[in-house]
Amino acid sequence: MKKVSLVYFQHDLRLHDHPGLTASRQRGLPIIGVYLCNQLEMQSTTFGFQKMGNYRQQFLYESLWELKQNLATLNIPLLVLNRDPQSAANLLKTKYDIASIDAAVEPGIEEQNLLKTFQLALGVSSLYLHHDKPLLSPLDYPWLLKTLPGRFTDARMKIESAIKVMPLLPLLTPQPFIEGMEDDFSTLPFFKLQEKPWMKGGETSALEHLQNYFFMTKSVLTYKETRNNMLHFADSSKLSPALSLGLLSPRMIYWQLKRVEETLKKNQSTYWLWFELLWRDYFYYLHLQQGNRFFLITGIMNTKKHWQDNARYQQAILNAKTGFPLVDANLKELYQTGWMSNRGRQNVASFIAKILNLDWRFGAALFEHYLIDYDVSSNYGNWQYLAGVGVDPREDRIFNVTLQAKKYDQKGEYIKTWLPALAKLPVPLLFQPWTLNGLEMGIYQFEIGKDYPNPIVRDARVELKD
Ligand SMILES: Cc1cc2nc3c(=O)[nH]c(=O)nc-3n(C[C@H](O)[C@H](O)[C@H](O)COP(=O)(O)OP(=O)(O)OC[C@H]3O[C@@H](n4cnc5c(N)ncnc54)[C@H](O)[C@@H]3O)c2cc1C
């Protein structure tokens, strides 16, 4: 039986800058890669959504396919196993004598349990865990693991006083040939949903996208000015899908950003992108620190609030028919593409949690299902923040979704793209069609309640003042 070391892939589906692969290679044994499908992802949550919806499935499938090909060029077989950990371990043990496991630290409890069960079933005691997901290493900032400040700004300022980012790890050279075995890849229930998905999976596309955004279109140089817009692909970096599956290492993004600053320009936009990446790290470390409290209705602050279980409101969200154009347009985009901008996410989350007072976890589960870039820490961390049960010190902050539309979609182009029924209305009527009087309805040949739904709630906090 062949003695090997096993690299356990989850959200690190790439070859470049891969701590697990590098550490495993240093141990000298031939490497096999394993991707164990998390079967919980295919189950429904209490809110009725399958955790991993179709957009994410396709993105994952494409990324795994490419990883398999890329690892094969290094003679590393990738075995994709879609079965429970015990039978996956039994299968592997028929062919390999596994000496050690290298894996990335996962802050999610389900991911941790999956790995623990798998390790136990394999009977391997040597498990090496690597902080692959974040940009900053706790080796450079030990306090990230122990005494993370309760406010993001405090953490950021501490980091900015002495920035340290690990250099990129070298690419592996091929190992001597090692025989693989039949896996479950070809029987995965994932299928080709769209000929032209919103974003293609795989490390190659992710690296190309990075090059494009940074060096070809140079859109990164105007990031700060455009990041709050919702309409155009280049408005923000769109790096989150690649980061969610680890198709790009955050350190690669950082060092390429440094290269932009050295060779093109250093400006407020390049700073702001770095700043945003720190949010991702913050939620990663916060999640590690807080564990399952990330999923409690009372949040990490143990905040008691009156949450509603209102089927009519939930249905309006699911049908993108709340009667609030900015909310409905963003929900439509999410349902039709798997994407929603940060501006959209903030507004929709605030509306669900603070105006409708629906259990914020309903919204989080909805996003988990649809978002192509779903990341457990960023999603649940941001939802808690917006719902007022997380780290946001501005507890009473509510987004006025109508005012936000007026501010960030000034000409109404975004809303018209996703809600063509409103296209005939001029701004600012477009932002609150329920205010049209009889005369205006006649002029614009538009009837509220027929062409577009009446608002499900009337609340001055989400309407324009006269
Ligand atoms: C309710 C809600 C749910 C969210 N769920 C997710 C999620 O599941 N996965 C996810 O990656 N992001 C999530 N975000 C954060 C943010 O909306 C996305 O990271 C961002 O919209 C991705 O687009 P981009 O890559 O173009 O971002 P850019 O604006 O270009 O930012 C660059 C990168 O910085 C990081 N980043 C930016 N803002 C945040 C933030 N608020 N929190 C954490 N990281 C951030 C992301 O990695 C992003 O790719 C959520 C935000 C909200 C308000």
The ligand as an ORCA input file, in Angstrom:
! r2SCAN-3c Opt
* xyz 0 1
  C     -25.937     41.110      4.289
  C     -24.586     40.879      3.635
  C     -24.185     39.611      3.303
  C     -22.919     39.403      2.730
  N     -22.546     38.130      2.385
  C     -21.316     37.925      1.862
  C     -20.891     36.622      1.499
  O     -21.599     35.634      1.681
  N     -19.662     36.482      0.930
  C     -18.839     37.559      0.737
  O     -17.732     37.392      0.224
  N     -19.208     38.791      1.100
  C     -20.415     39.013      1.640
  N     -20.794     40.283      1.966
  C     -19.809     41.381      1.879
  C     -19.810     42.180      0.556
  O     -21.102     42.549      0.211
  C     -19.186     41.383     -0.571
  O     -17.936     40.882     -0.172
  C     -18.980     42.271     -1.790
  O     -20.193     42.801     -2.222
  C     -18.359     41.444     -2.882
  O     -18.229     42.212     -4.048
  P     -16.799     42.643     -4.574
  O     -15.889     41.474     -4.580
  O     -17.000     43.355     -5.844
  O     -16.383     43.604     -3.395
  P     -15.385     44.825     -3.350
  O     -16.157     46.027     -2.958
  O     -14.601     44.920     -4.582
  O     -14.450     44.464     -2.111
  C     -13.257     43.672     -2.259
  C     -13.312     42.491     -1.327
  O     -13.345     42.930      0.022
  C     -14.114     42.027      0.798
  N     -15.266     42.726      1.371
  C     -15.814     43.893      0.955
  N     -16.818     44.248      1.779
  C     -16.914     43.294      2.716
  C     -17.750     43.086      3.842
  N     -18.706     43.955      4.193
  N     -17.579     41.973      4.578
  C     -16.615     41.075      4.267
  N     -15.783     41.220      3.225
  C     -15.932     42.318      2.462
  C     -14.606     40.941     -0.134
  O     -13.724     39.868     -0.065
  C     -14.530     41.618     -1.504
  O     -14.363     40.703     -2.553
  C     -22.062     40.507      2.523
  C     -22.497     41.795      2.848
  C     -23.750     41.976      3.390
  C     -24.174     43.381      3.730
*
